Amino acid sequence: MPVHNAIPVLMILAAVSGCAGNAANAASAHDAVPATMLHAPPGTGGVMPPPGDAEKAIRDQYAEAVRQNTAPAYRLFMSRYPDHPLARDAAKRIDSLVNSQR
């Protein structure tokens, strides 16, 4: 028998012996993942986490500037978020720091 005919014969033998059915059952049991578990589709490279709360991240960075209470920390915050309302507060705090050093 030529080699190119062997593959269909093997497939028929696997189907008759029940191997193909067991493989299908094993695959479906393996694919049964709880809906709450995130998993990436094969070949995609991973699952992106959900986006974070951008406003909370900005407030956290401002809180860190306040904790440091230095002009460079406030300037860094203002350079990152010049249009944020807390940038005005950061500018006032810089003025207060400068005036207190006089």
C-alpha positions, 0 to 999 in steps of 0.5 A: 500500500502506498504511504499517501493512502495510510493516513485515511486508513488510520483516520478510519481506524481511529474513528471505528475504535472510538479514539476520535470520540474520546479526543472530542470528549476530552477537548470539550471537557478541557474547553469548559472554563467557568465564565468568570475565568478570563482566558485568551483565545488561542494564538492571541498572546493573552488577555488585556486587563480591564482599563483602570480608573484614570481619575483615581490614578491621577488623584493617587499621583496628586496625593503622592505629590502632597505627601512629598510636599515639594515644588518639584513633585507638584511641578511634575504633577502639573506637567503630566496633567496641566488641564486637570483641576488639581493642577491649579491646586498644585500651583497654589501649593507651589506658591505657598511653599515659595512664600513660606521660604521667604 
